């Protein structure tokens, strides 16, 4: 299973959140909904779902623990929350 498109969606989501210079969960949700996460919603696998989710969680956590800006790390936290709620 190629996870690159899914990880790219996460990277793009967090980058857009950072560019918006926002710090609220409501702003993250607005960006999340506007992007529609095409790969995550439409192309998620029907088998190996646990591997798929763990891979997305791990990729998002990398944003949280990076040495990037506060907004980048905050975007990672919000993204993890949104993934979990989805």
PDB file of N, CA, C and O in Angstrom:
ATOM      1  N   UNK A   1       0.841  -1.166   0.000  1.00  0.00           N
ATOM      2  CA  UNK A   1       0.000   0.000   0.000  1.00  0.00           C
ATOM      3  C   UNK A   1       0.895   1.241   0.000  1.00  0.00           C
ATOM      4  O   UNK A   1       1.778   1.383   0.846  1.00  0.00           O
ATOM      5  N   UNK A   2       0.657   2.124  -0.948  1.00  0.00           N
ATOM      6  CA  UNK A   2       1.435   3.349  -1.053  1.00  0.00           C
ATOM      7  C   UNK A   2       0.766   4.433  -0.208  1.00  0.00           C
ATOM      8  O   UNK A   2      -0.346   4.865  -0.512  1.00  0.00           O
ATOM      9  N   UNK A   3       1.435   4.862   0.836  1.00  0.00           N
ATOM     10  CA  UNK A   3       0.869   5.856   1.738  1.00  0.00           C
ATOM     11  C   UNK A   3       1.285   7.284   1.397  1.00  0.00           C
ATOM     12  O   UNK A   3       0.874   8.224   2.077  1.00  0.00           O
ATOM     13  N   UNK A   4       2.085   7.455   0.366  1.00  0.00           N
ATOM     14  CA  UNK A   4       2.578   8.787   0.026  1.00  0.00           C
ATOM     15  C   UNK A   4       1.450   9.807  -0.177  1.00  0.00           C
ATOM     16  O   UNK A   4       1.539  10.904   0.373  1.00  0.00           O
ATOM     17  N   UNK A   5       0.397   9.495  -0.939  1.00  0.00           N
ATOM     18  CA  UNK A   5      -0.663  10.502  -1.125  1.00  0.00           C
ATOM     19  C   UNK A   5      -1.337  10.918   0.176  1.00  0.00           C
ATOM     20  O   UNK A   5      -1.709  12.080   0.342  1.00  0.00           O
ATOM     21  N   UNK A   6      -1.494   9.987   1.086  1.00  0.00           N
ATOM     22  CA  UNK A   6      -2.111  10.296   2.368  1.00  0.00           C
ATOM     23  C   UNK A   6      -1.209  11.213   3.190  1.00  0.00           C
ATOM     24  O   UNK A   6      -1.670  12.193   3.776  1.00  0.00           O
ATOM     25  N   UNK A   7       0.058  10.889   3.225  1.00  0.00           N
ATOM     26  CA  UNK A   7       1.016  11.712   3.967  1.00  0.00           C
ATOM     27  C   UNK A   7       1.136  13.093   3.341  1.00  0.00           C
ATOM     28  O   UNK A   7       1.294  14.088   4.049  1.00  0.00           O
ATOM     29  N   UNK A   8       1.062  13.158   2.024  1.00  0.00           N
ATOM     30  CA  UNK A   8       1.111  14.449   1.331  1.00  0.00           C
ATOM     31  C   UNK A   8      -0.103  15.302   1.698  1.00  0.00           C
ATOM     32  O   UNK A   8       0.016  16.515   1.871  1.00  0.00           O
ATOM     33  N   UNK A   9      -1.262  14.671   1.815  1.00  0.00           N
ATOM     34  CA  UNK A   9      -2.464  15.391   2.250  1.00  0.00           C
ATOM     35  C   UNK A   9      -2.262  15.993   3.640  1.00  0.00           C
ATOM     36  O   UNK A   9      -2.636  17.140   3.884  1.00  0.00           O
ATOM     37  N   UNK A  10      -1.677  15.227   4.536  1.00  0.00           N
ATOM     38  CA  UNK A  10      -1.428  15.719   5.893  1.00  0.00           C
ATOM     39  C   UNK A  10      -0.445  16.877   5.862  1.00  0.00           C
ATOM     40  O   UNK A  10      -0.667  17.898   6.514  1.00  0.00           O
ATOM     41  N   UNK A  11       0.634  16.729   5.114  1.00  0.00           N
ATOM     42  CA  UNK A  11       1.621  17.808   5.006  1.00  0.00           C
ATOM     43  C   UNK A  11       0.992  19.077   4.440  1.00  0.00           C
ATOM     44  O   UNK A  11       1.236  20.173   4.945  1.00  0.00           O
ATOM     45  N   UNK A  12       0.187  18.929   3.400  1.00  0.00           N
ATOM     46  CA  UNK A  12      -0.467  20.089   2.783  1.00  0.00           C
ATOM     47  C   UNK A  12      -1.452  20.749   3.734  1.00  0.00           C
ATOM     48  O   UNK A  12      -1.540  21.975   3.791  1.00  0.00           O
ATOM     49  N   UNK A  13      -2.192  19.941   4.479  1.00  0.00           N
ATOM     50  CA  UNK A  13      -3.141  20.471   5.453  1.00  0.00           C
ATOM     51  C   UNK A  13      -2.419  21.308   6.505  1.00  0.00           C
ATOM     52  O   UNK A  13      -2.829  22.430   6.803  1.00  0.00           O
ATOM     53  N   UNK A  14      -1.355  20.762   7.058  1.00  0.00           N
ATOM     54  CA  UNK A  14      -0.624  21.480   8.108  1.00  0.00           C
ATOM     55  C   UNK A  14       0.046  22.723   7.534  1.00  0.00           C
ATOM     56  O   UNK A  14       0.067  23.764   8.190  1.00  0.00           O
ATOM     57  N   UNK A  15       0.586  22.637   6.334  1.00  0.00           N
ATOM     58  CA  UNK A  15       1.194  23.809   5.702  1.00  0.00           C
ATOM     59  C   UNK A  15       0.170  24.920   5.485  1.00  0.00           C
ATOM     60  O   UNK A  15       0.463  26.095   5.707  1.00  0.00           O
ATOM     61  N   UNK A  16      -1.028  24.545   5.051  1.00  0.00           N
ATOM     62  CA  UNK A  16      -2.073  25.553   4.848  1.00  0.00           C
ATOM     63  C   UNK A  16      -2.496  26.178   6.173  1.00  0.00           C
ATOM     64  O   UNK A  16      -2.755  27.380   6.242  1.00  0.00           O
ATOM     65  N   UNK A  17      -2.565  25.367   7.219  1.00  0.00           N
ATOM     66  CA  UNK A  17      -2.892  25.881   8.551  1.00  0.00           C
ATOM     67  C   UNK A  17      -1.826  26.873   9.011  1.00  0.00           C
ATOM     68  O   UNK A  17      -2.154  27.922   9.566  1.00  0.00           O
ATOM     69  N   UNK A  18      -0.558  26.550   8.784  1.00  0.00           N
ATOM     70  CA  UNK A  18       0.537  27.432   9.189  1.00  0.00           C
ATOM     71  C   UNK A  18       0.492  28.740   8.396  1.00  0.00           C
ATOM     72  O   UNK A  18       0.692  29.815   8.962  1.00  0.00           O
ATOM     73  N   UNK A  19       0.233  28.654   7.099  1.00  0.00           N
ATOM     74  CA  UNK A  19       0.173  29.860   6.256  1.00  0.00           C
ATOM     75  C   UNK A  19      -0.979  30.774   6.650  1.00  0.00           C
ATOM     76  O   UNK A  19      -0.902  31.988   6.466  1.00  0.00           O
ATOM     77  N   UNK A  20      -2.041  30.197   7.189  1.00  0.00           N
ATOM     78  CA  UNK A  20      -3.189  31.003   7.626  1.00  0.00           C
ATOM     79  C   UNK A  20      -2.883  31.754   8.919  1.00  0.00           C
ATOM     80  O   UNK A  20      -3.659  32.607   9.348  1.00  0.00           O
ATOM     81  N   UNK A  21      -1.759  31.435   9.528  1.00  0.00           N
ATOM     82  CA  UNK A  21      -1.317  32.069  10.778  1.00  0.00           C
ATOM     83  C   UNK A  21      -2.404  31.990  11.843  1.00  0.00           C
ATOM     84  O   UNK A  21      -2.700  32.969  12.529  1.00  0.00           O
ATOM     85  N   UNK A  22      -2.981  30.823  11.962  1.00  0.00           N
ATOM     86  CA  UNK A  22      -4.045  30.589  12.938  1.00  0.00           C
ATOM     87  C   UNK A  22      -3.521  29.745  14.090  1.00  0.00           C
ATOM     88  O   UNK A  22      -2.496  29.072  13.981  1.00  0.00           O
ATOM     89  N   UNK A  23      -4.249  29.801  15.188  1.00  0.00           N
ATOM     90  CA  UNK A  23      -3.868  28.972  16.324  1.00  0.00           C
ATOM     91  C   UNK A  23      -5.065  28.292  16.970  1.00  0.00           C
ATOM     92  O   UNK A  23      -4.933  27.723  18.054  1.00  0.00           O
ATOM     93  N   UNK A  24      -6.218  28.336  16.337  1.00  0.00           N
ATOM     94  CA  UNK A  24      -7.396  27.736  16.963  1.00  0.00           C
ATOM     95  C   UNK A  24      -7.787  26.438  16.268  1.00  0.00           C
ATOM     96  O   UNK A  24      -7.518  26.237  15.083  1.00  0.00           O
ATOM     97  N   UNK A  25      -8.421  25.573  17.028  1.00  0.00           N
ATOM     98  CA  UNK A  25      -8.911  24.314  16.484  1.00  0.00           C
ATOM     99  C   UNK A  25      -9.999  24.582  15.444  1.00  0.00           C
ATOM    100  O   UNK A  25     -10.103  23.852  14.458  1.00  0.00           O
ATOM    101  N   UNK A  26     -10.795  25.604  15.651  1.00  0.00           N
ATOM    102  CA  UNK A  26     -11.851  25.941  14.686  1.00  0.00           C
ATOM    103  C   UNK A  26     -11.246  26.271  13.323  1.00  0.00           C
ATOM    104  O   UNK A  26     -11.797  25.885  12.292  1.00  0.00           O
ATOM    105  N   UNK A  27     -10.120  26.978  13.311  1.00  0.00           N
ATOM    106  CA  UNK A  27      -9.451  27.292  12.050  1.00  0.00           C
ATOM    107  C   UNK A  27      -8.921  26.023  11.391  1.00  0.00           C
ATOM    108  O   UNK A  27      -8.994  25.873  10.172  1.00  0.00           O
ATOM    109  N   UNK A  28      -8.386  25.111  12.201  1.00  0.00           N
ATOM    110  CA  UNK A  28      -7.889  23.846  11.640  1.00  0.00           C
ATOM    111  C   UNK A  28      -9.032  23.056  11.040  1.00  0.00           C
ATOM    112  O   UNK A  28      -8.891  22.490   9.956  1.00  0.00           O
ATOM    113  N   UNK A  29     -10.161  23.010  11.727  1.00  0.00           N
ATOM    114  CA  UNK A  29     -11.310  22.277  11.201  1.00  0.00           C
ATOM    115  C   UNK A  29     -11.812  22.890   9.900  1.00  0.00           C
ATOM    116  O   UNK A  29     -12.239  22.174   8.994  1.00  0.00           O
ATOM    117  N   UNK A  30     -11.760  24.209   9.810  1.00  0.00           N
ATOM    118  CA  UNK A  30     -12.182  24.885   8.587  1.00  0.00           C
ATOM    119  C   UNK A  30     -11.264  24.497   7.421  1.00  0.00           C
ATOM    120  O   UNK A  30     -11.739  24.229   6.317  1.00  0.00           O
ATOM    121  N   UNK A  31      -9.962  24.468   7.667  1.00  0.00           N
ATOM    122  CA  UNK A  31      -9.005  24.053   6.629  1.00  0.00           C
ATOM    123  C   UNK A  31      -9.225  22.584   6.294  1.00  0.00           C
ATOM    124  O   UNK A  31      -9.211  22.205   5.123  1.00  0.00           O
ATOM    125  N   UNK A  32      -9.427  21.760   7.309  1.00  0.00           N
ATOM    126  CA  UNK A  32      -9.665  20.311   7.128  1.00  0.00           C
ATOM    127  C   UNK A  32     -10.859  20.090   6.202  1.00  0.00           C
ATOM    128  O   UNK A  32     -10.782  19.310   5.253  1.00  0.00           O
ATOM    129  N   UNK A  33     -11.960  20.782   6.483  1.00  0.00           N
ATOM    130  CA  UNK A  33     -13.172  20.599   5.683  1.00  0.00           C
ATOM    131  C   UNK A  33     -13.015  21.170   4.279  1.00  0.00           C
ATOM    132  O   UNK A  33     -13.555  20.614   3.323  1.00  0.00           O
ATOM    133  N   UNK A  34     -12.286  22.266   4.145  1.00  0.00           N
ATOM    134  CA  UNK A  34     -12.114  22.865   2.820  1.00  0.00           C
ATOM    135  C   UNK A  34     -11.270  21.980   1.907  1.00  0.00           C
ATOM    136  O   UNK A  34     -11.466  21.979   0.692  1.00  0.00           O
ATOM    137  N   UNK A  35     -10.347  21.239   2.476  1.00  0.00           N
ATOM    138  CA  UNK A  35      -9.473  20.367   1.676  1.00  0.00           C
ATOM    139  C   UNK A  35     -10.159  19.045   1.342  1.00  0.00           C
ATOM    140  O   UNK A  35      -9.771  18.363   0.393  1.00  0.00           O
ATOM    141  N   UNK A  36     -11.168  18.688   2.115  1.00  0.00           N
ATOM    142  CA  UNK A  36     -11.960  17.472   1.917  1.00  0.00           C
ATOM    143  C   UNK A  36     -11.140  16.190   2.008  1.00  0.00           C
ATOM    144  O   UNK A  36     -11.694  15.103   1.842  1.00  0.00           O
ATOM    145  N   UNK A  37      -9.889  16.281   2.255  1.00  0.00           N
ATOM    146  CA  UNK A  37      -9.028  15.118   2.431  1.00  0.00           C
ATOM    147  C   UNK A  37      -9.386  13.986   1.480  1.00  0.00           C
ATOM    148  O   UNK A  37      -9.764  12.895   1.907  1.00  0.00           O
ATOM    149  N   UNK A  38      -9.265  14.255   0.209  1.00  0.00           N
ATOM    150  CA  UNK A  38      -9.697  13.324  -0.838  1.00  0.00           C
ATOM    151  C   UNK A  38      -9.142  11.919  -0.647  1.00  0.00           C
ATOM    152  O   UNK A  38      -9.889  10.947  -0.768  1.00  0.00           O
ATOM    153  N   UNK A  39      -7.885  11.790  -0.360  1.00  0.00           N
ATOM    154  CA  UNK A  39      -7.297  10.456  -0.230  1.00  0.00           C
ATOM    155  C   UNK A  39      -7.754   9.766   1.047  1.00  0.00           C
ATOM    156  O   UNK A  39      -8.018   8.563   1.030  1.00  0.00           O
ATOM    157  N   UNK A  40      -7.853  10.478   2.127  1.00  0.00           N
ATOM    158  CA  UNK A  40      -8.203   9.857   3.396  1.00  0.00           C
ATOM    159  C   UNK A  40      -9.647   9.375   3.387  1.00  0.00           C
ATOM    160  O   UNK A  40      -9.924   8.263   3.837  1.00  0.00           O
ATOM    161  N   UNK A  41     -10.570  10.185   2.885  1.00  0.00           N
ATOM    162  CA  UNK A  41     -11.976   9.800   2.899  1.00  0.00           C
ATOM    163  C   UNK A  41     -12.353   8.838   1.775  1.00  0.00           C
ATOM    164  O   UNK A  41     -13.116   7.899   2.001  1.00  0.00           O
ATOM    165  N   UNK A  42     -11.838   9.054   0.587  1.00  0.00           N
ATOM    166  CA  UNK A  42     -12.287   8.285  -0.569  1.00  0.00           C
ATOM    167  C   UNK A  42     -11.438   7.059  -0.870  1.00  0.00           C
ATOM    168  O   UNK A  42     -11.937   6.099  -1.457  1.00  0.00           O
ATOM    169  N   UNK A  43     -10.194   7.069  -0.490  1.00  0.00           N
ATOM    170  CA  UNK A  43      -9.308   5.989  -0.909  1.00  0.00           C
ATOM    171  C   UNK A  43      -8.767   5.161   0.249  1.00  0.00           C
ATOM    172  O   UNK A  43      -7.810   4.408   0.074  1.00  0.00           O
ATOM    173  N   UNK A  44      -9.351   5.288   1.400  1.00  0.00           N
ATOM    174  CA  UNK A  44      -8.840   4.487   2.516  1.00  0.00           C
ATOM    175  C   UNK A  44      -9.082   3.010   2.219  1.00  0.00           C
ATOM    176  O   UNK A  44     -10.089   2.645   1.611  1.00  0.00           O
ATOM    177  N   UNK A  45      -8.171   2.187   2.644  1.00  0.00           N
ATOM    178  CA  UNK A  45      -8.280   0.757   2.320  1.00  0.00           C
ATOM    179  C   UNK A  45      -9.383   0.073   3.124  1.00  0.00           C
ATOM    180  O   UNK A  45      -9.737   0.506   4.220  1.00  0.00           O
ATOM    181  N   UNK A  46      -9.906  -0.982   2.566  1.00  0.00           N
ATOM    182  CA  UNK A  46     -10.927  -1.740   3.284  1.00  0.00           C
ATOM    183  C   UNK A  46     -10.294  -2.827   4.153  1.00  0.00           C
ATOM    184  O   UNK A  46     -10.935  -3.346   5.067  1.00  0.00           O
ATOM    185  N   UNK A  47      -9.033  -3.171   3.866  1.00  0.00           N
ATOM    186  CA  UNK A  47      -8.288  -4.119   4.687  1.00  0.00           C
ATOM    187  C   UNK A  47      -7.072  -3.410   5.266  1.00  0.00           C
ATOM    188  O   UNK A  47      -6.659  -2.366   4.761  1.00  0.00           O
ATOM    189  N   UNK A  48      -6.515  -3.961   6.298  1.00  0.00           N
ATOM    190  CA  UNK A  48      -5.344  -3.374   6.946  1.00  0.00           C
ATOM    191  C   UNK A  48      -5.603  -1.952   7.447  1.00  0.00           C
ATOM    192  O   UNK A  48      -4.713  -1.104   7.400  1.00  0.00           O
ATOM    193  N   UNK A  49      -6.793  -1.698   7.915  1.00  0.00           N
ATOM    194  CA  UNK A  49      -7.148  -0.365   8.375  1.00  0.00           C
ATOM    195  C   UNK A  49      -6.304   0.065   9.573  1.00  0.00           C
ATOM    196  O   UNK A  49      -5.970   1.243   9.699  1.00  0.00           O
ATOM    197  N   UNK A  50      -5.961  -0.861  10.439  1.00  0.00           N
ATOM    198  CA  UNK A  50      -5.148  -0.502  11.607  1.00  0.00           C
ATOM    199  C   UNK A  50      -3.755  -0.052  11.192  1.00  0.00           C
ATOM    200  O   UNK A  50      -3.234   0.911  11.754  1.00  0.00           O
ATOM    201  N   UNK A  51      -3.139  -0.722  10.222  1.00  0.00           N
ATOM    202  CA  UNK A  51      -1.832  -0.299   9.709  1.00  0.00           C
ATOM    203  C   UNK A  51      -1.933   1.082   9.071  1.00  0.00           C
ATOM    204  O   UNK A  51      -1.063   1.932   9.263  1.00  0.00           O
ATOM    205  N   UNK A  52      -2.986   1.292   8.323  1.00  0.00           N
ATOM    206  CA  UNK A  52      -3.219   2.569   7.659  1.00  0.00           C
ATOM    207  C   UNK A  52      -3.316   3.705   8.679  1.00  0.00           C
ATOM    208  O   UNK A  52      -2.643   4.726   8.543  1.00  0.00           O
ATOM    209  N   UNK A  53      -4.153   3.522   9.696  1.00  0.00           N
ATOM    210  CA  UNK A  53      -4.332   4.565  10.701  1.00  0.00           C
ATOM    211  C   UNK A  53      -3.063   4.797  11.514  1.00  0.00           C
ATOM    212  O   UNK A  53      -2.713   5.944  11.793  1.00  0.00           O
ATOM    213  N   UNK A  54      -2.374   3.736  11.894  1.00  0.00           N
ATOM    214  CA  UNK A  54      -1.131   3.890  12.651  1.00  0.00           C
ATOM    215  C   UNK A  54      -0.089   4.664  11.837  1.00  0.00           C
ATOM    216  O   UNK A  54       0.660   5.468  12.391  1.00  0.00           O
ATOM    217  N   UNK A  55      -0.045   4.427  10.550  1.00  0.00           N
ATOM    218  CA  UNK A  55       0.899   5.138   9.685  1.00  0.00           C
ATOM    219  C   UNK A  55       0.562   6.623   9.620  1.00  0.00           C
ATOM    220  O   UNK A  55       1.457   7.467   9.668  1.00  0.00           O
ATOM    221  N   UNK A  56      -0.715   6.942   9.514  1.00  0.00           N
ATOM    222  CA  UNK A  56      -1.118   8.353   9.485  1.00  0.00           C
ATOM    223  C   UNK A  56      -0.854   9.025  10.825  1.00  0.00           C
ATOM    224  O   UNK A  56      -0.397  10.166  10.874  1.00  0.00           O
ATOM    225  N   UNK A  57      -1.145   8.312  11.916  1.00  0.00           N
ATOM    226  CA  UNK A  57      -0.868   8.866  13.242  1.00  0.00           C
ATOM    227  C   UNK A  57       0.627   9.130  13.410  1.00  0.00           C
ATOM    228  O   UNK A  57       1.016  10.190  13.900  1.00  0.00           O
ATOM    229  N   UNK A  58       1.452   8.189  13.014  1.00  0.00           N
ATOM    230  CA  UNK A  58       2.898   8.339  13.154  1.00  0.00           C
ATOM    231  C   UNK A  58       3.414   9.524  12.328  1.00  0.00           C
ATOM    232  O   UNK A  58       4.270  10.281  12.786  1.00  0.00           O
ATOM    233  N   UNK A  59       2.895   9.673  11.132  1.00  0.00           N
ATOM    234  CA  UNK A  59       3.330  10.791  10.287  1.00  0.00           C
ATOM    235  C   UNK A  59       2.917  12.125  10.908  1.00  0.00           C
ATOM    236  O   UNK A  59       3.678  13.092  10.867  1.00  0.00           O
ATOM    237  N   UNK A  60       1.729  12.179  11.476  1.00  0.00           N
ATOM    238  CA  UNK A  60       1.253  13.401  12.116  1.00  0.00           C
ATOM    239  C   UNK A  60       2.053  13.704  13.379  1.00  0.00           C
ATOM    240  O   UNK A  60       2.360  14.864  13.654  1.00  0.00           O
ATOM    241  N   UNK A  61       2.387  12.691  14.135  1.00  0.00           N
ATOM    242  CA  UNK A  61       3.170  12.892  15.356  1.00  0.00           C
ATOM    243  C   UNK A  61       4.547  13.453  15.025  1.00  0.00           C
ATOM    244  O   UNK A  61       5.109  14.208  15.818  1.00  0.00           O
ATOM    245  N   UNK A  62       5.091  13.101  13.883  1.00  0.00           N
ATOM    246  CA  UNK A  62       6.383  13.679  13.476  1.00  0.00           C
ATOM    247  C   UNK A  62       6.299  15.201  13.369  1.00  0.00           C
ATOM    248  O   UNK A  62       7.270  15.900  13.659  1.00  0.00           O
ATOM    249  N   UNK A  63       5.162  15.705  12.962  1.00  0.00           N
ATOM    250  CA  UNK A  63       4.984  17.161  12.911  1.00  0.00           C
ATOM    251  C   UNK A  63       4.952  17.740  14.323  1.00  0.00           C
ATOM    252  O   UNK A  63       5.430  18.851  14.554  1.00  0.00           O
ATOM    253  N   UNK A  64       4.399  17.000  15.248  1.00  0.00           N
ATOM    254  CA  UNK A  64       4.274  17.480  16.620  1.00  0.00           C
ATOM    255  C   UNK A  64       5.614  17.549  17.339  1.00  0.00           C
ATOM    256  O   UNK A  64       5.828  18.443  18.156  1.00  0.00           O
ATOM    257  N   UNK A  65       6.506  16.630  17.051  1.00  0.00           N
ATOM    258  CA  UNK A  65       7.770  16.564  17.784  1.00  0.00           C
ATOM    259  C   UNK A  65       8.930  17.187  17.009  1.00  0.00           C
ATOM    260  O   UNK A  65      10.078  17.112  17.448  1.00  0.00           O
ATOM    261  N   UNK A  66       8.646  17.788  15.885  1.00  0.00           N
ATOM    262  CA  UNK A  66       9.715  18.386  15.093  1.00  0.00           C
ATOM    263  C   UNK A  66      10.211  19.673  15.755  1.00  0.00           C
ATOM    264  O   UNK A  66       9.628  20.146  16.731  1.00  0.00           O
ATOM    265  N   UNK A  67      11.260  20.213  15.227  1.00  0.00           N
ATOM    266  CA  UNK A  67      11.798  21.477  15.732  1.00  0.00           C
ATOM    267  C   UNK A  67      11.278  22.644  14.907  1.00  0.00           C
ATOM    268  O   UNK A  67      11.858  23.729  14.929  1.00  0.00           O
ATOM    269  N   UNK A  68      10.205  22.429  14.191  1.00  0.00           N
ATOM    270  CA  UNK A  68       9.613  23.475  13.358  1.00  0.00           C
ATOM    271  C   UNK A  68       8.919  24.517  14.235  1.00  0.00           C
ATOM    272  O   UNK A  68       9.022  24.480  15.461  1.00  0.00           O
ATOM    273  N   UNK A  69       8.226  25.425  13.603  1.00  0.00           N
ATOM    274  CA  UNK A  69       7.566  26.508  14.321  1.00  0.00           C
ATOM    275  C   UNK A  69       6.464  25.977  15.244  1.00  0.00           C
ATOM    276  O   UNK A  69       6.014  24.837  15.131  1.00  0.00           O
ATOM    277  N   UNK A  70       6.060  26.844  16.144  1.00  0.00           N
ATOM    278  CA  UNK A  70       4.968  26.495  17.056  1.00  0.00           C
ATOM    279  C   UNK A  70       3.707  26.160  16.272  1.00  0.00           C
ATOM    280  O   UNK A  70       3.012  25.198  16.601  1.00  0.00           O
ATOM    281  N   UNK A  71       3.405  26.938  15.243  1.00  0.00           N
ATOM    282  CA  UNK A  71       2.198  26.691  14.433  1.00  0.00           C
ATOM    283  C   UNK A  71       2.252  25.335  13.758  1.00  0.00           C
ATOM    284  O   UNK A  71       1.229  24.662  13.634  1.00  0.00           O
ATOM    285  N   UNK A  72       3.434  24.927  13.321  1.00  0.00           N
ATOM    286  CA  UNK A  72       3.594  23.614  12.674  1.00  0.00           C
ATOM    287  C   UNK A  72       3.309  22.494  13.681  1.00  0.00           C
ATOM    288  O   UNK A  72       2.608  21.533  13.366  1.00  0.00           O
ATOM    289  N   UNK A  73       3.849  22.623  14.877  1.00  0.00           N
ATOM    290  CA  UNK A  73       3.619  21.611  15.911  1.00  0.00           C
ATOM    291  C   UNK A  73       2.169  21.604  16.374  1.00  0.00           C
ATOM    292  O   UNK A  73       1.592  20.541  16.601  1.00  0.00           O
ATOM    293  N   UNK A  74       1.580  22.788  16.515  1.00  0.00           N
ATOM    294  CA  UNK A  74       0.180  22.897  16.899  1.00  0.00           C
ATOM    295  C   UNK A  74      -0.717  22.297  15.815  1.00  0.00           C
ATOM    296  O   UNK A  74      -1.701  21.623  16.119  1.00  0.00           O
ATOM    297  N   UNK A  75      -0.376  22.544  14.565  1.00  0.00           N
ATOM    298  CA  UNK A  75      -1.114  21.943  13.456  1.00  0.00           C
ATOM    299  C   UNK A  75      -1.060  20.426  13.518  1.00  0.00           C
ATOM    300  O   UNK A  75      -2.042  19.752  13.206  1.00  0.00           O
ATOM    301  N   UNK A  76       0.089  19.887  13.921  1.00  0.00           N
ATOM    302  CA  UNK A  76       0.221  18.441  14.082  1.00  0.00           C
ATOM    303  C   UNK A  76      -0.695  17.899  15.168  1.00  0.00           C
ATOM    304  O   UNK A  76      -1.315  16.850  14.999  1.00  0.00           O
ATOM    305  N   UNK A  77      -0.777  18.609  16.270  1.00  0.00           N
ATOM    306  CA  UNK A  77      -1.663  18.193  17.364  1.00  0.00           C
ATOM    307  C   UNK A  77      -3.120  18.225  16.909  1.00  0.00           C
ATOM    308  O   UNK A  77      -3.871  17.276  17.135  1.00  0.00           O
ATOM    309  N   UNK A  78      -3.504  19.312  16.275  1.00  0.00           N
ATOM    310  CA  UNK A  78      -4.879  19.439  15.795  1.00  0.00           C
ATOM    311  C   UNK A  78      -5.195  18.373  14.744  1.00  0.00           C
ATOM    312  O   UNK A  78      -6.284  17.800  14.745  1.00  0.00           O
ATOM    313  N   UNK A  79      -4.242  18.110  13.852  1.00  0.00           N
ATOM    314  CA  UNK A  79      -4.463  17.113  12.823  1.00  0.00           C
ATOM    315  C   UNK A  79      -4.644  15.727  13.451  1.00  0.00           C
ATOM    316  O   UNK A  79      -5.511  14.962  13.027  1.00  0.00           O
ATOM    317  N   UNK A  80      -3.843  15.411  14.440  1.00  0.00           N
ATOM    318  CA  UNK A  80      -3.982  14.126  15.142  1.00  0.00           C
ATOM    319  C   UNK A  80      -5.362  14.021  15.784  1.00  0.00           C
ATOM    320  O   UNK A  80      -6.009  12.977  15.709  1.00  0.00           O
ATOM    321  N   UNK A  81      -5.800  15.079  16.400  1.00  0.00           N
ATOM    322  CA  UNK A  81      -7.133  15.097  17.001  1.00  0.00           C
ATOM    323  C   UNK A  81      -8.212  14.862  15.952  1.00  0.00           C
ATOM    324  O   UNK A  81      -9.117  14.054  16.158  1.00  0.00           O
ATOM    325  N   UNK A  82      -8.117  15.567  14.828  1.00  0.00           N
ATOM    326  CA  UNK A  82      -9.121  15.420  13.763  1.00  0.00           C
ATOM    327  C   UNK A  82      -9.101  14.015  13.172  1.00  0.00           C
ATOM    328  O   UNK A  82     -10.156  13.448  12.889  1.00  0.00           O
ATOM    329  N   UNK A  83      -7.916  13.451  12.985  1.00  0.00           N
ATOM    330  CA  UNK A  83      -7.831  12.077  12.482  1.00  0.00           C
ATOM    331  C   UNK A  83      -8.484  11.105  13.447  1.00  0.00           C
ATOM    332  O   UNK A  83      -9.214  10.201  13.040  1.00  0.00           O
ATOM    333  N   UNK A  84      -8.213  11.301  14.729  1.00  0.00           N
ATOM    334  CA  UNK A  84      -8.784  10.419  15.753  1.00  0.00           C
ATOM    335  C   UNK A  84     -10.311  10.527  15.769  1.00  0.00           C
ATOM    336  O   UNK A  84     -11.003   9.515  15.881  1.00  0.00           O
ATOM    337  N   UNK A  85     -10.826  11.724  15.659  1.00  0.00           N
ATOM    338  CA  UNK A  85     -12.277  11.931  15.676  1.00  0.00           C
ATOM    339  C   UNK A  85     -12.938  11.413  14.405  1.00  0.00           C
ATOM    340  O   UNK A  85     -14.132  11.114  14.404  1.00  0.00           O
ATOM    341  N   UNK A  86     -12.170  11.306  13.325  1.00  0.00           N
ATOM    342  CA  UNK A  86     -12.734  10.813  12.061  1.00  0.00           C
ATOM    343  C   UNK A  86     -12.831   9.311  12.117  1.00  0.00           C
ATOM    344  O   UNK A  86     -13.280   8.685  11.157  1.00  0.00           O
TER     345      UNK A  86
END
